C-alpha cells in the first residue's frame, strides 16, 4: 500500500491512483470555480432581465401608468375648448375697458370669440375638464329670460330646462354687437349665457341679448 512518506521526497509527482494533484502543488480551486459559476449565473440573469425589460418596452406589456400620471392635466377638448377659449378671449379683450375705447385688436378678438361661440351646438351644455389647478366646469345656455331678480337671471331653454345664472362684476353683457350693462336685461328676452360652474352656482361670464333678427347667433 502506498504511503505519503514514500512520496514526500519527490515533490510534484502524483500519488499513484490517488486522483490527487501533485504533492506540494496548489490546493483544489473549488471555491474559485463556484465563484465563477455564480458570476456566470448572475450575468445571465442580468442579461435575461434586460432582455425582458426591452420586451416590455416594445410590446407595452409593462406595468400600467400610475394614477398620478393618468390624471395629469389634459385641458379642454372639442366644444369645451371652444367655450373655454372664447370666454378667455372675451375676458382679456374687454377687461376694465369700455367698448368705445377698445383697441382695434381687442375688437377683432371679441368678434372672433363671438363667432366661435356660434359654433357651439345645442340649447345648453356643461363640460368638466382637468387643469393644472384641478377640475374646471363651464356651461352655456340658449333660452328665454324668465326673470331678473337682483343678480340672478333665470333662463329657460326650449325644452323647458331652467338654469339660474349669477351676474358678477366680471359679467360681460352684449346687445346689437356692442357692450351694454346688466340693467338692460329683461323678462322675455332671448339670450345666450355662458360661464363657470362652481358647485350649484353658474356664474354668468357672458350674456348676449339676442334680438329676433339675430336669435340664431350666439
Buried (B, 14 or more C-beta within 10 A) or exposed (E): EEEEEEBEEEEEEBBEEEEEEEBEEEEEEEEEEEEEEEEEEEEEEEEEEEEEEEEEEEEEEEEEEEEEEEEEEEEBEEBBBBBBBBBEBBBEBBEEEEBEEBEEEBEEBBEBBBEBBBEBEEEBBBBEBBEEEEEBBBBBBBBBBBEBEEEEBBBBBEEEEEBBBBBEEBBBBBBEEEBBEBEEBEEEBBBBBBBBBEEEEBBBBBBBBBEEEBEEBB
